[in-house]
Amino acid sequence: MRHITLFSTAALALALTQAPALAADAFNNNDYSYNDSSSSYDAPATWEGNYVGAQLGTTSSKTPSPFSSRTSALGGIVAGKNFQSGNFVYGGELEGNFGEAEHKIQDNGRLQQSWSGVAKVKAGYAMDKTLVYGTVGYGTTKFKPKDNVTSGSKWAGGVQLGAGVEQQLSGPFSVKAEYNYMRHNGVKTSVNDTRYENNLKTHALKAGVNYRF
């Protein structure tokens, strides 16, 4: 009887020591896999790559206003490329626009802008799908003589400064809002047979859609 008791005690002790190992093997050999959904997340949005777009807005020789005779509708296209390092986004952009804002000059003369093209660099800070940025560039604008202006520079160069915000949508599309200020120095004109040089200022408010690829 004593031998039976000792044998039973030894068997129980052996079973208790092996139980954790057997349970671990049973768990590891189970057919299902455990997926901790809390560890999964969406990858942060990227702004790097090429893009093209179209834009509409207003342009004026003063602060754009729908009630000003100097304000005109504006339309254009853009193409550019972004690079990204962390939250810092930088790149370059080309844009072409058409808008007929008027500029008043000496002796009741007027110049009317038409086509313009700008090459600019762009830098900003990305907050996931939102990009806040600034631009600086150089471009040229065509001016047409009006009223008693008998001649003009036709095409005049100038520096452009700007700032904007862009928001990614689903897929490769994004929308933007942007303000630009452009200054053309030394625009030569002839009004009533008198020669003048003018520093012309242009403001523009634009909203657009870009396609990234």
C-alpha positions in Angstrom: 0.0 0.0 0.0 2.9 2.3 0.9 4.5 1.6 -2.5 1.2 2.4 -4.3 0.9 5.7 -2.5 4.5 6.8 -3.3 4.0 5.8 -7.0 0.8 7.8 -7.2 2.4 10.8 -5.6 5.3 10.7 -8.0 3.0 10.4 -11.0 1.0 13.4 -9.9 4.1 15.5 -9.4 5.3 14.6 -12.9 2.0 15.5 -14.4 2.0 18.9 -12.7 5.5 19.7 -13.9 4.6 18.8 -17.5 1.3 20.5 -17.7 2.6 24.0 -18.6 4.8 22.6 -21.4 1.9 20.6 -22.8 -0.4 23.6 -22.7 2.1 25.7 -24.5 2.6 23.1 -27.2 -1.2 22.8 -27.7 -1.5 26.6 -28.1 1.4 26.8 -30.6 0.0 24.0 -32.7 -3.5 25.5 -32.9 -4.8 26.1 -36.4 -5.9 29.7 -35.9 -3.7 32.8 -35.8 -4.2 35.7 -33.4 -4.2 39.2 -35.0 -3.9 42.2 -32.8 -5.9 44.7 -34.7 -4.7 47.5 -32.4 -1.2 47.2 -33.9 -2.4 47.8 -37.5 -2.5 51.4 -38.8 -2.8 53.3 -42.1 0.5 54.4 -43.6 1.0 58.2 -43.5 0.1 60.1 -46.7 2.9 61.0 -49.0 3.3 64.1 -51.2 6.3 62.9 -53.2 6.0 62.6 -57.0 4.8 64.4 -60.1 1.5 66.2 -60.5 -0.6 68.1 -63.1 -3.6 70.3 -62.4 -6.1 73.0 -63.4 -7.1 76.1 -61.5 -9.7 78.9 -61.5 -9.8 82.2 -59.7 -9.6 86.0 -59.8 -6.7 88.4 -60.6 -6.5 92.1 -60.0 -4.1 95.1 -59.9 -5.6 95.7 -56.4 -6.8 93.2 -53.8 -9.2 91.0 -55.8 -12.8 92.0 -55.4 -15.9 91.0 -57.5 -17.0 94.7 -57.2 -13.8 96.2 -58.7 -13.5 97.0 -62.4 -9.8 96.0 -62.2 -10.7 92.4 -61.3 -10.9 89.6 -63.9 -11.5 85.9 -63.8 -8.4 83.7 -64.2 -7.9 80.2 -65.5 -4.8 78.1 -65.9 -2.9 74.9 -65.7 0.1 73.7 -63.6 2.7 70.9 -63.6 5.2 70.1 -60.9 7.2 67.7 -58.8 7.4 67.3 -55.1 10.1 65.7 -52.8 9.5 64.8 -49.2 11.8 64.4 -46.2 9.8 63.7 -43.0 7.2 66.4 -42.8 9.2 68.8 -45.0 7.9 68.9 -48.6 9.7 70.8 -51.4 9.8 71.0 -55.2 9.2 73.0 -58.3 6.2 74.1 -60.3 5.4 75.6 -63.7 2.1 77.4 -64.3 0.4 79.2 -67.2 -2.7 81.4 -66.7 -5.0 83.8 -68.6 -6.7 86.7 -66.9 -7.6 90.2 -68.1 -7.1 92.4 -65.0 -6.6 96.1 -65.8 -3.8 98.4 -64.5 -4.3 102.2 -64.4 -1.2 104.3 -65.2 -0.4 108.0 -65.9 -2.6 110.3 -67.9 -5.7 108.1 -67.6 -3.9 105.3 -69.5 -4.6 101.6 -69.0 -2.8 98.4 -69.5 -4.6 95.1 -69.6 -2.8 91.9 -68.7 -3.6 88.6 -70.5 -1.3 85.6 -70.6 1.2 84.8 -67.9 3.7 82.1 -67.1 5.7 81.5 -63.9 8.4 79.0 -62.8 8.6 78.7 -59.0 10.0 76.7 -56.2 7.8 75.4 -53.4 8.3 74.4 -49.8 6.0 73.5 -47.0 5.0 71.4 -44.0 2.8 68.3 -44.4 0.4 67.3 -41.7 -0.6 63.9 -43.1 -3.0 64.7 -45.9 -2.8 68.5 -45.4 0.1 70.6 -46.9 0.7 74.2 -46.0 3.3 75.8 -48.3 4.9 78.9 -49.7 6.3 79.7 -53.1 8.7 82.1 -54.8 9.3 82.4 -58.5 9.9 84.5 -61.6 7.5 84.9 -64.5 6.4 87.0 -67.4 3.1 88.6 -68.3 1.7 90.0 -71.5 0.2 93.5 -71.3 -2.1 95.1 -73.9 -2.3 98.9 -74.4 -5.8 100.4 -73.8 -7.4 103.8 -74.3 -4.7 106.4 -75.0 -1.8 104.1 -74.4 0.0 103.9 -77.8 2.7 101.4 -76.9 3.6 99.0 -74.1 6.2 96.4 -73.1 4.0 93.6 -74.4 5.8 91.0 -72.2 7.2 92.1 -68.8 9.0 90.0 -66.2 8.5 90.0 -62.5 8.9 88.2 -59.2 6.0 86.2 -57.7 5.4 85.3 -54.0 2.7 83.0 -52.8 1.2 80.9 -50.1 -1.4 78.1 -50.1 -2.9 75.0 -48.5 -3.5 71.7 -50.3 -5.7 68.7 -49.1 -5.4 65.2 -50.4 -8.7 63.4 -51.4 -9.2 59.7 -52.1 -6.9 58.3 -54.7 -4.4 60.6 -56.5 -6.5 63.8 -56.4 -6.0 66.8 -54.2 -7.6 70.3 -53.9 -5.8 73.6 -53.2 -6.4 77.2 -52.4 -3.5 79.7 -53.2 -2.7 83.4 -53.1 -0.1 85.0 -55.3 1.4 88.5 -55.4 3.5 89.5 -58.5 5.4 92.7 -59.2 6.5 93.9 -62.6 9.2 96.6 -62.4 10.0 99.1 -65.1 7.1 98.4 -67.5 7.6 100.8 -70.3 4.6 102.6 -71.9 3.9 105.6 -74.1 0.8 107.7 -73.1 -0.1 110.7 -75.2 3.4 110.6 -76.8 5.0 110.7 -73.3 7.2 107.8 -72.2 6.7 106.3 -68.7 8.0 103.4 -66.7 5.6 101.7 -64.2 5.9 99.2 -61.4 2.8 97.1 -61.8 1.3 94.9 -59.0 -0.9 91.8 -59.6 -2.8 89.9 -57.0 -4.4 86.5 -57.6 -6.6 84.1 -55.7 -6.8 80.6 -57.1 -8.6 77.3 -56.3 -7.5 74.1 -58.1 -7.4 70.4 -58.5 -4.2 68.4 -58.8 -3.6 64.8 -60.0 -0.6 63.1 -58.6 1.3 60.3 -60.5 
